[in-house]
Amino acid sequence: MIAAELAQQWRRPRTLATLGALGCFTFALTIALALSGGGDLQRVGDIPLLIVPDRAGASIPVIALASTMKFFLPLAVAIFAGESIAGDAASGRLRYALARPLPRSRYLLAKLLVALLLSLVAVVLVPLAALLAGTIAFGWHPLTAIDGSSSTSLHSAIVTLEPATTIVRLGIADAYVAAGMLSIFAFAFLLSTLTTQPFAAVAGGVGLTLVSRVLNADYLPGVAVLNSWMPNNDVDLWEHFLQRPTQTAGMSHFLLLQLIYAAVFLGAAWWWFQRRDILA
Amino acid sequence: MADSSPPILIESLTKRLGRGVLALDGLDLVVQHGQIVGLAGPNGAGKSVTMKILLGLVRPSSGRVELFGEPAHPGAKALARVGALVDGPGFVPYLSGLQNLRLAAKATNGGMGEADIERALGIAGLGEAIERPYKTYSHGMRYRLGLAQALLGQPDLLLLDEPTTGLDPAHIVEIRSAIADAAAAGTTVVFSSHQLSEIERVCTHAVVMRGGRLIASGSVARLRGEHDSLDAAYLDLVAGNGSPESSADLRSPAPVEHARGSAPPAP
Protein backbone atom coordinates (compact mmCIF):
# COMPACT_ATOMS: atom_id res chain seq x y z
CA MET A 1 0.00 0.00 0.00
CA ILE A 2 2.87 2.36 0.75
CA ALA A 3 4.37 1.74 -2.70
CA ALA A 4 1.02 2.42 -4.40
CA GLU A 5 0.53 5.58 -2.34
CA LEU A 6 4.04 6.78 -3.13
CA ALA A 7 3.56 6.11 -6.85
CA GLN A 8 0.29 8.01 -6.79
CA GLN A 9 1.69 10.99 -4.88
CA TRP A 10 4.75 11.08 -7.09
CA ARG A 11 2.53 11.58 -10.13
CA ARG A 12 0.52 14.30 -8.43
CA PRO A 13 1.07 17.62 -10.23
CA ARG A 14 1.19 19.53 -6.95
CA THR A 15 3.97 17.30 -5.64
CA LEU A 16 6.05 17.89 -8.74
CA ALA A 17 5.22 21.60 -8.72
CA THR A 18 6.24 21.97 -5.07
CA LEU A 19 9.52 20.13 -5.45
CA GLY A 20 10.16 21.77 -8.82
CA ALA A 21 9.60 25.22 -7.36
CA LEU A 22 12.06 24.57 -4.54
CA GLY A 23 14.67 23.26 -6.98
CA CYS A 24 14.15 26.15 -9.39
CA PHE A 25 14.40 28.65 -6.54
CA THR A 26 17.96 27.55 -5.80
CA PHE A 27 18.99 27.95 -9.44
CA ALA A 28 17.24 31.32 -9.69
CA LEU A 29 19.03 32.41 -6.51
CA THR A 30 22.37 31.37 -7.94
CA ILE A 31 21.76 33.15 -11.23
CA ALA A 32 20.65 36.29 -9.39
CA LEU A 33 23.79 36.25 -7.23
CA ALA A 34 26.00 35.62 -10.23
CA LEU A 35 24.43 38.51 -12.12
CA SER A 36 24.32 40.99 -9.26
CA GLY A 37 25.97 40.83 -5.86
CA GLY A 38 27.98 37.63 -6.12
CA GLY A 39 31.20 39.37 -5.11
CA ASP A 40 29.72 41.37 -2.25
CA LEU A 41 29.58 40.34 1.37
CA GLN A 42 26.10 38.89 2.08
CA ARG A 43 24.51 38.73 5.51
CA VAL A 44 23.02 35.24 5.93
CA GLY A 45 20.72 34.10 8.71
CA ASP A 46 20.32 35.25 12.29
CA ILE A 47 23.84 34.69 13.68
CA PRO A 48 24.61 36.22 11.14
CA LEU A 49 27.17 34.62 8.86
CA LEU A 50 28.82 37.01 6.43
CA ILE A 51 29.59 35.27 3.15
CA VAL A 52 30.92 36.30 -0.24
CA PRO A 53 28.87 33.97 -2.44
CA ASP A 54 31.11 33.79 -5.50
CA ARG A 55 34.10 32.57 -3.46
CA ALA A 56 32.67 29.04 -3.12
CA GLY A 57 29.80 27.02 -4.56
CA ALA A 58 29.08 25.71 -1.05
CA SER A 59 27.94 29.19 -0.02
CA ILE A 60 24.78 28.80 -2.10
CA PRO A 61 23.22 25.95 -0.05
CA VAL A 62 23.83 28.02 3.09
CA ILE A 63 22.07 31.02 1.57
CA ALA A 64 19.31 28.84 0.05
CA LEU A 65 18.59 27.07 3.33
CA ALA A 66 18.46 30.36 5.20
CA SER A 67 16.12 31.80 2.55
CA THR A 68 13.65 28.91 2.42
CA MET A 69 13.61 27.71 6.01
CA LYS A 70 11.26 30.32 7.41
CA PHE A 71 8.45 30.05 4.89
CA PHE A 72 8.97 28.00 1.72
CA LEU A 73 10.08 24.80 3.43
CA PRO A 74 7.30 24.93 6.06
CA LEU A 75 4.88 25.59 3.20
CA ALA A 76 6.11 22.54 1.29
CA VAL A 77 5.90 20.38 4.41
CA ALA A 78 2.39 21.69 5.14
CA ILE A 79 1.33 20.89 1.56
CA PHE A 80 2.53 17.28 1.74
CA ALA A 81 1.08 16.68 5.20
CA GLY A 82 -2.09 18.75 4.83
CA GLU A 83 -3.17 17.29 1.52
CA SER A 84 -2.45 13.69 2.41
CA ILE A 85 -5.86 12.71 3.79
CA ALA A 86 -7.94 15.83 3.18
CA GLY A 87 -7.00 15.56 -0.52
CA ASP A 88 -8.50 12.08 -0.66
CA ALA A 89 -11.58 13.30 1.21
CA ALA A 90 -12.05 16.18 -1.23
CA SER A 91 -11.85 13.93 -4.29
CA GLY A 92 -14.14 11.31 -2.73
CA ARG A 93 -11.41 8.67 -2.69
CA LEU A 94 -11.36 8.45 1.09
CA ARG A 95 -14.74 6.64 1.07
CA TYR A 96 -13.45 3.98 -1.27
CA ALA A 97 -10.04 3.70 0.39
CA LEU A 98 -11.69 2.95 3.72
CA ALA A 99 -14.57 0.79 2.45
CA ARG A 100 -12.12 -2.07 2.19
CA PRO A 101 -10.94 -4.84 4.50
CA LEU A 102 -8.12 -2.65 5.69
CA PRO A 103 -7.67 -1.24 9.20
CA ARG A 104 -7.83 2.54 9.22
CA SER A 105 -4.53 2.64 11.09
CA ARG A 106 -2.79 1.04 8.09
CA TYR A 107 -4.21 3.61 5.71
CA LEU A 108 -3.16 6.38 8.08
CA LEU A 109 0.33 4.93 8.46
CA ALA A 110 0.81 4.69 4.69
CA LYS A 111 -0.32 8.30 4.27
CA LEU A 112 1.93 9.42 7.13
CA LEU A 113 5.05 7.67 5.84
CA VAL A 114 4.63 8.90 2.26
CA ALA A 115 3.97 12.49 3.36
CA LEU A 116 7.00 12.28 5.67
CA LEU A 117 9.16 10.98 2.85
CA LEU A 118 8.07 13.74 0.46
CA SER A 119 8.68 16.36 3.16
CA LEU A 120 12.15 14.95 3.70
CA VAL A 121 12.80 15.06 -0.03
CA ALA A 122 11.86 18.76 -0.01
CA VAL A 123 14.20 19.55 2.88
CA VAL A 124 17.08 17.62 1.29
CA LEU A 125 16.41 18.94 -2.20
CA VAL A 126 17.07 22.59 -1.33
CA PRO A 127 20.71 22.28 -0.21
CA LEU A 128 21.45 19.56 -2.79
CA ALA A 129 20.13 21.56 -5.74
CA ALA A 130 21.79 24.68 -4.35
CA LEU A 131 25.12 22.89 -4.01
CA LEU A 132 24.87 21.72 -7.61
CA ALA A 133 23.97 25.17 -8.88
CA GLY A 134 26.58 26.85 -6.70
CA THR A 135 29.36 24.50 -7.73
CA ILE A 136 28.53 25.02 -11.41
CA ALA A 137 28.49 28.78 -10.96
CA PHE A 138 31.24 29.41 -8.40
CA GLY A 139 33.34 26.25 -8.24
CA TRP A 140 34.40 23.75 -5.60
CA HIS A 141 36.35 25.81 -3.05
CA PRO A 142 36.61 26.09 0.71
CA LEU A 143 33.76 28.07 2.30
CA THR A 144 34.88 31.18 4.12
CA ALA A 145 32.51 33.08 6.37
CA ILE A 146 32.73 35.72 9.04
CA ASP A 147 30.96 34.60 12.20
CA GLY A 148 28.95 37.69 13.12
CA SER A 149 28.25 36.51 16.65
CA SER A 150 31.97 36.24 17.53
CA SER A 151 33.23 39.26 15.64
CA THR A 152 33.81 42.75 17.00
CA SER A 153 34.60 46.02 15.29
CA LEU A 154 38.27 45.24 15.88
CA HIS A 155 38.26 41.54 15.14
CA SER A 156 36.60 39.38 12.49
CA ALA A 157 36.07 35.75 13.46
CA ILE A 158 36.71 34.06 10.16
CA VAL A 159 35.59 30.46 9.67
CA THR A 160 37.06 28.47 6.80
CA LEU A 161 35.66 25.06 6.03
CA GLU A 162 37.04 22.66 3.43
CA PRO A 163 34.45 21.53 0.85
CA ALA A 164 34.13 18.04 2.34
CA THR A 165 33.75 19.46 5.86
CA THR A 166 31.19 21.96 4.60
CA ILE A 167 29.12 19.17 3.07
CA VAL A 168 29.20 17.10 6.26
CA ARG A 169 28.21 20.10 8.38
CA LEU A 170 25.51 21.11 5.91
CA GLY A 171 24.17 17.54 6.05
CA ILE A 172 23.94 17.69 9.84
CA ALA A 173 22.39 21.16 9.67
CA ASP A 174 19.84 19.94 7.13
CA ALA A 175 18.96 16.97 9.31
CA TYR A 176 18.37 19.44 12.15
CA VAL A 177 16.13 21.55 9.89
CA ALA A 178 14.21 18.42 8.85
CA ALA A 179 13.66 17.50 12.49
CA GLY A 180 12.62 21.09 13.14
CA MET A 181 9.78 20.75 10.62
CA LEU A 182 8.20 17.85 12.56
CA SER A 183 5.79 20.00 14.55
CA ILE A 184 4.53 21.82 11.44
CA PHE A 185 4.18 18.49 9.63
CA ALA A 186 2.31 16.83 12.49
CA PHE A 187 -0.07 19.77 12.94
CA ALA A 188 -0.93 19.90 9.22
CA PHE A 189 -1.38 16.10 9.25
CA LEU A 190 -3.75 16.35 12.20
CA LEU A 191 -5.77 19.00 10.38
CA SER A 192 -5.82 16.75 7.33
CA THR A 193 -7.72 14.14 9.35
CA LEU A 194 -10.17 16.74 10.61
CA THR A 195 -11.22 18.50 7.43
CA THR A 196 -12.30 17.64 3.91
CA GLN A 197 -10.67 20.84 2.62
CA PRO A 198 -6.96 20.31 1.86
CA PHE A 199 -6.40 24.06 1.64
CA ALA A 200 -7.54 24.46 5.25
CA ALA A 201 -5.06 21.85 6.46
CA VAL A 202 -2.20 23.41 4.49
CA ALA A 203 -3.14 26.90 5.69
CA GLY A 204 -3.25 25.62 9.26
CA GLY A 205 0.31 24.28 8.99
CA VAL A 206 1.55 27.54 7.52
CA GLY A 207 -0.46 29.46 10.11
CA LEU A 208 1.29 27.62 12.93
CA THR A 209 4.63 28.62 11.41
CA LEU A 210 3.57 32.26 11.23
CA VAL A 211 2.16 32.29 14.76
CA SER A 212 5.37 30.73 16.00
CA ARG A 213 7.38 33.42 14.23
CA VAL A 214 5.19 36.32 15.33
CA LEU A 215 5.06 35.24 18.98
CA ASN A 216 8.76 35.88 19.19
CA ALA A 217 10.49 38.05 21.75
CA ASP A 218 12.47 39.72 18.96
CA TYR A 219 9.22 41.31 17.74
CA LEU A 220 7.00 41.15 20.82
CA PRO A 221 9.09 41.46 24.00
CA GLY A 222 6.09 40.63 26.17
CA VAL A 223 5.91 37.06 24.93
CA ALA A 224 9.43 36.02 25.86
CA VAL A 225 8.05 33.40 28.21
CA LEU A 226 6.49 31.61 25.23
CA ASN A 227 9.65 31.61 23.15
CA SER A 228 11.05 28.33 24.30
CA TRP A 229 7.72 26.59 23.61
CA MET A 230 7.14 27.89 20.11
CA PRO A 231 7.24 25.00 17.63
CA ASN A 232 9.29 26.62 14.91
CA ASN A 233 11.53 29.37 16.30
CA ASP A 234 14.71 27.54 17.20
CA VAL A 235 14.98 25.81 13.84
CA ASP A 236 17.15 28.87 13.06
CA LEU A 237 19.90 27.34 15.20
CA TRP A 238 20.96 25.15 12.25
CA GLU A 239 23.47 27.84 11.27
CA HIS A 240 25.44 27.12 14.42
CA PHE A 241 26.69 23.93 12.75
CA LEU A 242 28.75 26.20 10.51
CA GLN A 243 30.43 27.97 13.43
CA ARG A 244 33.75 26.89 14.81
CA PRO A 245 33.37 25.58 17.44
CA THR A 246 29.74 24.54 16.92
CA GLN A 247 27.35 26.12 19.44
CA THR A 248 24.72 23.52 20.30
CA ALA A 249 22.97 25.33 23.15
CA GLY A 250 19.19 25.10 22.83
CA MET A 251 19.24 22.42 20.16
CA SER A 252 18.42 19.45 22.35
CA HIS A 253 15.53 21.37 23.95
CA PHE A 254 14.19 22.24 20.50
CA LEU A 255 14.49 18.67 19.23
CA LEU A 256 12.73 17.35 22.34
CA LEU A 257 10.01 19.94 21.77
CA GLN A 258 9.58 18.66 18.21
CA LEU A 259 9.15 15.10 19.48
CA ILE A 260 6.57 16.22 22.02
CA TYR A 261 4.57 18.24 19.49
CA ALA A 262 4.77 15.41 16.95
CA ALA A 263 3.62 12.84 19.50
CA VAL A 264 0.69 15.01 20.62
CA PHE A 265 -0.48 16.03 17.12
CA LEU A 266 0.02 12.61 15.51
CA GLY A 267 -1.52 10.86 18.51
CA ALA A 268 -4.57 13.11 18.22
CA ALA A 269 -4.72 12.44 14.47
CA TRP A 270 -4.68 8.68 15.04
CA TRP A 271 -7.26 8.85 17.85
CA TRP A 272 -9.65 10.99 15.84
CA PHE A 273 -9.25 9.10 12.57
CA GLN A 274 -10.17 5.80 14.25
CA ARG A 275 -13.46 7.36 15.37
CA ARG A 276 -14.27 9.66 12.51
CA ASP A 277 -17.48 9.15 10.58
CA ILE A 278 -16.83 9.48 6.85
CA LEU A 279 -20.04 11.23 5.90
CA ALA A 280 -18.86 13.10 2.79
CA MET B 1 -18.06 -17.27 6.68
CA ALA B 2 -21.26 -19.15 6.03
CA ASP B 3 -22.99 -18.30 2.79
CA SER B 4 -26.28 -19.21 4.43
CA SER B 5 -25.97 -15.94 6.31
CA PRO B 6 -27.80 -13.07 4.64
CA PRO B 7 -25.59 -10.52 2.90
CA ILE B 8 -27.12 -7.79 5.09
CA LEU B 9 -28.63 -8.05 8.52
CA ILE B 10 -29.53 -4.91 10.44
CA GLU B 11 -31.23 -4.92 13.82
CA SER B 12 -32.33 -1.93 15.89
CA LEU B 13 -29.80 0.28 14.15
CA THR B 14 -29.57 3.80 15.49
CA LYS B 15 -27.25 6.56 14.40
CA ARG B 16 -27.15 9.89 16.11
CA LEU B 17 -25.18 12.54 14.22
CA GLY B 18 -23.87 15.82 15.58
CA ARG B 19 -26.28 18.25 17.27
CA GLY B 20 -28.58 15.41 18.22
CA VAL B 21 -29.80 14.69 14.69
CA LEU B 22 -31.22 11.18 14.62
CA ALA B 23 -30.23 9.79 11.21
CA LEU B 24 -31.38 6.25 11.94
CA ASP B 25 -33.94 5.31 14.55
CA GLY B 26 -34.14 1.61 15.24
CA LEU B 27 -33.84 0.33 11.69
CA ASP B 28 -34.39 -3.39 11.08
CA LEU B 29 -33.63 -4.94 7.71
CA VAL B 30 -32.51 -8.23 6.24
CA VAL B 31 -31.47 -8.61 2.61
CA GLN B 32 -31.22 -12.11 1.24
CA HIS B 33 -28.94 -13.52 -1.45
CA GLY B 34 -29.81 -12.66 -5.04
CA GLN B 35 -32.24 -9.87 -4.27
CA ILE B 36 -32.19 -6.48 -5.94
CA VAL B 37 -33.42 -4.17 -3.23
CA GLY B 38 -34.35 -0.55 -3.78
CA LEU B 39 -34.12 1.90 -0.90
CA ALA B 40 -36.65 4.69 -1.27
CA GLY B 41 -37.44 7.67 0.90
CA PRO B 42 -37.23 11.45 1.05
CA ASN B 43 -33.97 13.30 1.67
CA GLY B 44 -32.77 12.64 5.20
CA ALA B 45 -34.57 9.30 5.40
CA GLY B 46 -31.29 7.58 6.28
CA LYS B 47 -30.57 5.68 3.06
CA SER B 48 -27.01 6.92 2.56
CA VAL B 49 -26.10 6.64 6.23
CA THR B 50 -27.30 3.04 6.23
CA MET B 51 -24.99 2.22 3.31
CA LYS B 52 -22.07 4.01 4.95
CA ILE B 53 -22.56 2.04 8.15
CA LEU B 54 -22.56 -1.18 6.11
CA LEU B 55 -19.28 -0.07 4.49
CA GLY B 56 -17.67 0.73 7.85
CA LEU B 57 -17.46 4.42 7.04
CA VAL B 58 -19.85 5.47 9.78
CA ARG B 59 -20.09 3.94 13.23
CA PRO B 60 -23.55 3.12 14.52
CA SER B 61 -24.65 4.61 17.83
CA SER B 62 -26.33 1.32 18.71
CA GLY B 63 -27.72 -1.79 17.08
CA ARG B 64 -26.43 -4.80 15.21
CA VAL B 65 -25.09 -4.75 11.65
CA GLU B 66 -23.74 -7.80 9.84
CA LEU B 67 -22.36 -8.48 6.38
CA PHE B 68 -22.48 -12.15 5.39
CA GLY B 69 -22.84 -13.12 9.03
CA GLU B 70 -19.91 -11.06 10.27
CA PRO B 71 -20.11 -7.81 12.21
CA ALA B 72 -19.76 -4.82 9.91
CA HIS B 73 -17.14 -2.40 11.18
CA PRO B 74 -14.29 -0.34 9.70
CA GLY B 75 -11.90 -2.68 7.92
CA ALA B 76 -14.17 -5.74 8.28
CA LYS B 77 -12.99 -8.74 6.24
CA ALA B 78 -16.43 -9.09 4.68
CA LEU B 79 -15.87 -5.78 2.87
CA ALA B 80 -13.73 -7.77 0.42
CA ARG B 81 -17.04 -9.14 -0.91
CA VAL B 82 -18.67 -5.74 -1.29
CA GLY B 83 -18.55 -3.26 -4.15
CA ALA B 84 -19.92 0.23 -3.71
CA LEU B 85 -20.76 3.50 -5.38
CA VAL B 86 -21.78 5.83 -2.59
CA ASP B 87 -22.10 9.64 -2.72
CA GLY B 88 -20.76 9.63 -6.26
CA PRO B 89 -17.53 8.29 -7.69
CA GLY B 90 -14.16 9.11 -6.12
CA PHE B 91 -11.02 8.92 -8.22
CA VAL B 92 -7.61 10.53 -8.49
CA PRO B 93 -8.30 13.50 -10.78
CA TYR B 94 -4.93 13.61 -12.52
CA LEU B 95 -4.75 9.87 -13.31
CA SER B 96 -6.50 8.35 -16.32
CA GLY B 97 -9.56 6.18 -15.96
CA LEU B 98 -7.45 3.11 -16.64
CA GLN B 99 -4.79 4.09 -14.08
CA ASN B 100 -7.53 4.66 -11.54
CA LEU B 101 -9.05 1.26 -12.20
CA ARG B 102 -5.65 -0.41 -11.89
CA LEU B 103 -5.06 1.44 -8.63
CA ALA B 104 -8.43 0.27 -7.32
CA ALA B 105 -7.74 -3.30 -8.50
CA LYS B 106 -4.39 -3.29 -6.73
CA ALA B 107 -6.01 -2.06 -3.55
CA THR B 108 -8.82 -4.62 -3.63
CA ASN B 109 -8.06 -8.04 -2.23
CA GLY B 110 -4.35 -7.42 -2.65
CA GLY B 111 -4.56 -7.29 -6.43
CA MET B 112 -6.65 -8.59 -9.33
CA GLY B 113 -5.95 -10.08 -12.70
CA GLU B 114 -6.08 -8.49 -16.13
CA ALA B 115 -9.36 -10.29 -16.77
CA ASP B 116 -11.00 -8.37 -13.93
CA ILE B 117 -9.73 -5.09 -15.30
CA GLU B 118 -10.81 -5.96 -18.85
CA ARG B 119 -14.27 -6.80 -17.55
CA ALA B 120 -14.42 -3.51 -15.65
CA LEU B 121 -13.32 -1.65 -18.77
CA GLY B 122 -16.20 -3.26 -20.62
CA ILE B 123 -18.64 -2.03 -17.96
CA ALA B 124 -17.18 1.49 -18.04
CA GLY B 125 -17.46 1.52 -21.82
CA LEU B 126 -15.33 4.63 -22.13
CA GLY B 127 -13.43 3.59 -25.26
CA GLU B 128 -10.27 5.59 -25.89
CA ALA B 129 -11.31 8.10 -23.23
CA ILE B 130 -10.16 5.56 -20.64
CA GLU B 131 -6.61 6.86 -21.27
CA ARG B 132 -7.62 10.47 -20.56
CA PRO B 133 -7.23 12.08 -17.11
CA TYR B 134 -10.29 11.48 -14.95
CA LYS B 135 -10.74 15.21 -14.37
CA THR B 136 -11.67 15.63 -18.06
CA TYR B 137 -14.59 13.19 -17.81
CA SER B 138 -18.22 14.22 -18.00
CA HIS B 139 -20.64 13.45 -15.16
CA GLY B 140 -21.92 10.37 -16.92
CA MET B 141 -18.44 9.05 -17.70
CA ARG B 142 -17.45 9.44 -14.05
CA TYR B 143 -20.46 7.45 -12.88
CA ARG B 144 -19.78 4.67 -15.38
CA LEU B 145 -16.20 4.46 -14.17
CA GLY B 146 -17.51 4.46 -10.60
CA LEU B 147 -19.82 1.56 -11.37
CA ALA B 148 -16.97 -0.29 -13.07
CA GLN B 149 -14.87 0.14 -9.94
CA ALA B 150 -17.74 -1.06 -7.76
CA LEU B 151 -18.04 -4.19 -9.89
CA LEU B 152 -14.31 -4.96 -9.90
CA GLY B 153 -13.74 -8.56 -8.89
CA GLN B 154 -17.45 -9.41 -9.17
CA PRO B 155 -18.50 -8.64 -5.59
CA ASP B 156 -21.15 -10.71 -3.83
CA LEU B 157 -22.89 -7.55 -2.64
CA LEU B 158 -23.23 -4.28 -4.52
CA LEU B 159 -24.25 -1.08 -2.71
CA LEU B 160 -25.24 1.78 -4.99
CA ASP B 161 -26.34 5.13 -3.63
CA GLU B 162 -28.39 6.97 -6.25
CA PRO B 163 -26.24 5.67 -9.11
CA THR B 164 -28.34 7.30 -11.83
CA THR B 165 -28.59 10.82 -10.38
CA GLY B 166 -27.99 13.46 -13.01
CA LEU B 167 -27.43 10.98 -15.82
CA ASP B 168 -28.99 11.20 -19.24
CA PRO B 169 -31.40 8.44 -20.35
CA ALA B 170 -28.77 6.55 -22.35
CA HIS B 171 -26.45 6.33 -19.35
CA ILE B 172 -29.33 5.34 -17.08
CA VAL B 173 -30.12 2.45 -19.39
CA GLU B 174 -26.46 1.37 -19.38
CA ILE B 175 -26.25 1.45 -15.60
CA ARG B 176 -29.59 -0.38 -15.31
CA SER B 177 -28.23 -3.03 -17.64
CA ALA B 178 -25.01 -3.38 -15.64
CA ILE B 179 -27.03 -3.84 -12.44
CA ALA B 180 -29.18 -6.50 -14.11
CA ASP B 181 -26.06 -8.30 -15.38
CA ALA B 182 -24.48 -8.24 -11.93
CA ALA B 183 -27.66 -9.59 -10.36
CA ALA B 184 -27.89 -12.31 -13.03
CA ALA B 185 -24.34 -13.32 -12.11
CA GLY B 186 -25.44 -13.80 -8.50
CA THR B 187 -24.60 -10.45 -6.96
CA THR B 188 -27.00 -9.15 -4.37
CA VAL B 189 -27.76 -5.51 -5.12
CA VAL B 190 -28.99 -2.74 -2.86
CA PHE B 191 -29.51 0.62 -4.44
CA SER B 192 -31.12 3.84 -3.32
CA SER B 193 -33.00 6.16 -5.58
CA HIS B 194 -35.44 9.03 -5.46
CA GLN B 195 -36.99 7.67 -8.63
CA LEU B 196 -39.50 5.02 -7.67
CA SER B 197 -40.09 4.19 -11.31
CA GLU B 198 -36.41 3.21 -11.40
CA ILE B 199 -36.83 0.97 -8.37
CA GLU B 200 -40.02 -0.50 -9.81
CA ARG B 201 -38.24 -1.27 -13.06
CA VAL B 202 -35.00 -2.69 -11.66
CA CYS B 203 -35.66 -4.13 -8.22
CA THR B 204 -37.22 -7.31 -6.98
CA HIS B 205 -37.83 -5.78 -3.55
CA ALA B 206 -38.10 -2.35 -2.05
CA VAL B 207 -37.71 -0.68 1.31
CA VAL B 208 -39.33 2.63 2.14
CA MET B 209 -37.63 4.74 4.81
CA ARG B 210 -38.61 7.96 6.49
CA GLY B 211 -36.99 9.77 9.40
CA GLY B 212 -34.46 7.01 9.88
CA ARG B 213 -37.09 4.31 10.21
CA LEU B 214 -38.30 1.59 7.90
CA ILE B 215 -41.95 2.22 7.15
CA ALA B 216 -42.51 -0.49 4.56
CA SER B 217 -40.67 -3.33 2.90
CA GLY B 218 -41.38 -6.26 0.70
CA SER B 219 -41.50 -7.35 -2.90
CA VAL B 220 -42.17 -4.56 -5.37
CA ALA B 221 -45.48 -6.15 -6.33
CA ARG B 222 -46.56 -6.36 -2.69
CA LEU B 223 -45.61 -2.76 -2.01
CA ARG B 224 -47.43 -1.52 -5.09
CA GLY B 225 -50.56 -3.41 -4.00
CA GLU B 226 -53.71 -1.98 -5.53
CA HIS B 227 -52.00 1.18 -6.74
CA ASP B 228 -51.20 1.88 -10.37
CA SER B 229 -47.55 2.39 -9.61
CA LEU B 230 -45.01 2.34 -6.81
CA ASP B 231 -45.05 6.14 -6.97
CA ALA B 232 -48.71 6.24 -5.97
CA ALA B 233 -48.22 3.65 -3.22
CA TYR B 234 -45.21 5.56 -1.89
CA LEU B 235 -47.01 8.91 -1.82
CA ASP B 236 -49.89 7.35 0.12
CA LEU B 237 -47.45 5.80 2.51
CA VAL B 238 -45.26 8.83 3.27
CA ALA B 239 -48.34 11.06 3.48
CA GLY B 240 -49.69 8.72 6.14
CA ASN B 241 -52.87 8.07 4.15
CA GLY B 242 -52.52 4.36 4.56
CA SER B 243 -54.03 3.02 7.77
CA PRO B 244 -51.64 1.38 10.25
CA GLU B 245 -53.05 -1.95 9.14
CA SER B 246 -52.27 -1.32 5.52
CA SER B 247 -48.81 -0.10 6.47
CA ALA B 248 -48.33 -3.22 8.48
CA ASP B 249 -49.28 -5.19 5.41
CA LEU B 250 -46.64 -3.35 3.37
CA ARG B 251 -44.15 -4.02 6.08
CA SER B 252 -44.81 -7.72 6.20
CA PRO B 253 -41.56 -9.58 6.14
CA ALA B 254 -41.00 -10.64 2.61
CA PRO B 255 -37.52 -11.85 1.67
CA VAL B 256 -36.56 -8.37 2.81
CA GLU B 257 -37.42 -8.76 6.45
CA HIS B 258 -37.35 -6.80 9.64
CA ALA B 259 -35.55 -9.47 11.56
CA ARG B 260 -33.64 -12.60 10.91
CA GLY B 261 -35.55 -15.79 11.38
CA SER B 262 -38.88 -14.61 10.02
CA ALA B 263 -40.27 -16.91 7.41
CA PRO B 264 -40.36 -15.28 3.98
CA PRO B 265 -43.92 -14.96 2.71
CA ALA B 266 -45.05 -15.85 -0.75
CA PRO B 267 -44.23 -12.96 -3.11
Contacts between the chains, C-beta under 8 A, distances in Angstrom:
chain1	res1	chain2	res2	distance
A	1	B	107	7.2
A	4	B	103	6.5
A	4	B	106	5.6
A	4	B	107	6.7
A	8	B	92	6.2
A	8	B	95	7.3
A	8	B	103	6.6
A	11	B	94	6.8
A	11	B	95	6.8
A	12	B	94	6.3
A	13	B	94	5.6
A	88	B	90	8.0
A	91	B	90	5.8
A	91	B	91	6.9
A	91	B	92	6.7
A	91	B	93	6.0
A	92	B	87	6.8
A	92	B	88	6.0
A	92	B	89	6.5
A	92	B	90	2.6
A	92	B	91	7.5
A	93	B	90	4.4
A	93	B	91	6.6
A	93	B	92	6.5
A	94	B	90	7.2
A	95	B	52	7.8
A	95	B	55	7.5
A	95	B	57	6.0
A	95	B	84	7.9
A	95	B	86	6.0
A	95	B	87	6.4
A	95	B	90	5.6
A	96	B	84	7.3
A	96	B	90	5.2
A	96	B	104	7.1
A	96	B	149	7.1
A	97	B	107	7.2
A	98	B	55	7.9
A	98	B	56	6.8
A	98	B	57	6.0
A	98	B	74	6.6
A	98	B	75	7.9
A	99	B	55	4.0
A	99	B	56	6.5
A	99	B	57	6.1
A	99	B	79	6.1
A	99	B	82	7.2
A	99	B	84	5.5
A	99	B	86	7.5
A	100	B	75	7.5
A	100	B	79	5.6
A	100	B	80	7.4
A	100	B	107	6.5
A	100	B	108	6.6
A	101	B	75	6.0
A	101	B	76	6.4
A	101	B	77	4.8
A	101	B	78	7.4
A	101	B	79	4.7
A	101	B	80	4.6
A	102	B	75	5.4
A	102	B	107	8.0
A	103	B	74	7.4
A	103	B	75	4.3
A	104	B	74	5.4
A	104	B	75	6.3
A	274	B	74	7.9
A	275	B	59	7.2
A	277	B	17	7.7
A	277	B	52	7.7
A	277	B	57	7.0
A	277	B	58	4.4
A	277	B	59	6.3
A	278	B	52	6.7
A	278	B	57	3.9
A	278	B	58	6.6
A	279	B	17	7.7
A	279	B	49	7.8
A	279	B	52	7.0
A	279	B	57	7.8
A	279	B	58	6.5
A	280	B	87	6.9
